[in-house]
Amino acid sequence: MAEYNNLFYVCSLIEYIGRERKLRRAEVVAGLGEDVIRRIYRYADTFHCEQIAKVADDFITLCSLPTGTFDSVGDCRYAVPGYWDIGAVYARLIEDVSDGADPIAKLIEVYASWMSDALSRFNSDLFYQPRGYIAECYRAGTILVA
């Protein structure tokens, strides 16, 4: 359970930073780098005690993350899901497709995939779909149609 909670926190922080810096979530992951992501994962229970805005700002500064133009929130015409909600979607997906693999390696893989931009399209309903469906779409490499 602690592993899921840590993964959930890391994914939520990535979403928060992506929104703050207007970066694709893959850009946030690449900018943070594997070592920093592992550190956040390892100490998520401690970081969680701070306001997420402060933790995000600390890592934005530490990693010199730039400001981009990818505005998934501003482009949304409907209710925007919270960063905790999207963090949970990513954490469940990573958990579902990890097959016992290192969760950070799988996190990096998932965020580098097509799924990352698909989940950031808040005008679609992909992020509201059942976790099994999202995992099968990821495995198939495309949105599945019934």
C-alpha positions in Angstrom: 0.0 0.0 0.0 2.8 2.4 0.8 4.2 1.8 -2.7 0.9 2.8 -4.3 0.6 5.9 -2.1 4.1 7.0 -3.0 3.4 6.4 -6.7 0.1 8.3 -6.4 2.0 11.3 -4.9 4.7 11.3 -7.5 2.1 11.2 -10.3 0.0 13.9 -8.7 3.1 16.1 -8.3 4.0 15.5 -12.0 0.5 16.6 -13.0 0.7 19.7 -10.7 4.1 20.7 -12.1 2.9 20.1 -15.7 -0.1 22.5 -15.1 2.1 25.1 -13.4 4.8 25.1 -16.0 2.5 24.4 -19.0 4.5 21.4 -20.0 3.6 18.0 -21.4 3.8 15.5 -18.6 6.5 13.6 -20.5 8.5 16.9 -20.5 8.1 17.1 -16.7 9.3 13.6 -16.2 12.3 14.1 -18.5 13.1 17.4 -16.8 13.0 15.9 -13.3 15.0 12.9 -14.4 15.0 9.4 -13.0 17.2 10.2 -9.9 14.9 13.0 -8.7 11.8 11.0 -9.4 13.2 8.1 -7.3 13.9 10.6 -4.5 10.4 11.9 -4.6 9.0 8.4 -4.6 11.3 7.3 -1.7 10.3 10.3 0.5 6.8 10.8 -0.7 5.4 10.4 2.8 7.6 13.3 4.0 6.9 15.5 0.9 3.2 14.9 1.4 3.4 16.8 4.7 4.2 20.0 2.8 1.9 21.9 0.5 2.1 20.5 -3.0 2.7 24.0 -4.4 5.8 24.4 -2.2 7.2 20.9 -3.1 6.5 21.6 -6.8 8.2 24.9 -6.6 11.2 23.4 -4.9 11.6 20.8 -7.7 10.9 23.3 -10.5 13.7 25.4 -9.1 16.1 22.5 -8.5 15.6 21.1 -12.0 15.3 24.4 -13.7 12.1 23.4 -15.4 11.1 25.9 -18.1 7.7 27.3 -18.9 6.1 25.9 -22.0 2.9 26.4 -23.9 1.0 23.1 -23.3 -2.1 24.3 -21.5 -4.4 21.3 -20.9 -6.3 23.2 -18.3 -6.9 26.3 -20.3 -7.9 24.3 -23.4 -10.5 22.4 -21.4 -14.1 23.4 -22.2 -15.6 21.3 -19.3 -14.9 20.7 -15.7 -11.2 20.2 -15.2 -10.2 17.1 -13.2 -8.0 17.8 -10.2 -4.3 17.0 -10.2 -4.9 14.4 -7.5 -7.6 12.8 -9.7 -5.2 12.5 -12.7 -2.4 11.4 -10.4 -4.6 8.5 -9.3 -5.4 7.6 -12.9 -1.6 7.4 -13.7 -0.8 5.5 -10.5 -3.5 2.9 -11.2 -2.3 2.6 -14.8 1.3 2.1 -13.8 0.3 -0.4 -11.2 -1.8 -2.3 -13.7 0.8 -2.5 -16.5 3.9 -2.9 -14.3 3.8 -6.8 -14.1 6.2 -6.6 -11.1 8.6 -4.2 -12.9 10.4 -1.4 -11.2 7.6 1.2 -10.6 9.8 4.2 -11.5 11.0 2.6 -14.7 7.4 1.8 -15.6 6.4 5.4 -14.7 9.0 6.8 -17.1 7.8 4.4 -19.8 4.1 5.3 -19.3 4.7 9.1 -19.3 6.9 8.8 -22.4 4.1 7.0 -24.3 1.2 8.2 -26.4 -1.0 7.6 -23.3 0.4 10.7 -21.5 -0.9 13.2 -24.0 -4.2 11.2 -24.4 -4.8 11.5 -20.6 -4.1 15.2 -20.8 -6.9 15.8 -23.3 -9.4 16.9 -20.7 -12.1 17.5 -23.4 -12.2 13.7 -23.9 -13.5 11.2 -21.4 -10.5 8.8 -21.4 -9.4 9.7 -17.8 -12.9 8.8 -16.6 -12.9 5.3 -18.1 -12.5 2.2 -15.9 -8.9 1.4 -15.0 -9.0 -1.9 -16.9 -10.0 -0.2 -20.1 -7.2 2.4 -19.7 -4.7 -0.4 -19.1 -5.9 -2.3 -22.2 -5.7 0.8 -24.3 -2.2 1.4 -23.2 -1.2 -2.2 -24.0 -2.9 -2.0 -27.4 -1.2 1.3 -28.2 -4.5 3.0 -29.1 -7.9 4.0 -27.8 -10.1 0.9 -28.1 -13.6 1.2 -29.6 -16.4 -1.1 -28.6 
